[in-house]
C-alpha cells in the first residue's frame, strides 16, 4: 500500500476528485493548507501598504491506494492538476505498513477498498 499526498491549487480539486472517482479511487482526504515553494508568493496592497504574502493557499489531497493503483492515482492527479506553470503543486508517495478499518477491524488492503 502507498500513501499519496498531492498539494495542488484549490481550483483543481473538483477535477481531480472527479478523475479519481472515475478511476475507481473514490477514497480521499482533503485539507486546506498554505505553503511556499518555487512560486515564492505574491504581494497584496492593503490600506495603501504593500504586504508580501509568502504562504499561498493550496489543498492537500491524501489517498491511500494499493500498489496496483499507485500509477493510476498519480496519472489522474497529473492530468487534472498540471497547467505547466510554477505553482502547480507536488506529489509525495510514502509506504504504508498497515491499514485498519475501525468498523469491522479489517486489516491490510481490504481496509482501504
Secondary structure, 3 states (H helix, E strand, C coil): CEEEEEEECHHHHHHHHHHHHHCCCCCCEEEEEEECCCCCCEEEEECCEEEEECCEEEEEEEEEECHHHHHHHHHHHHHHHCCCCCCCEEEEEEECCCCECCCCCCEHHHHHC
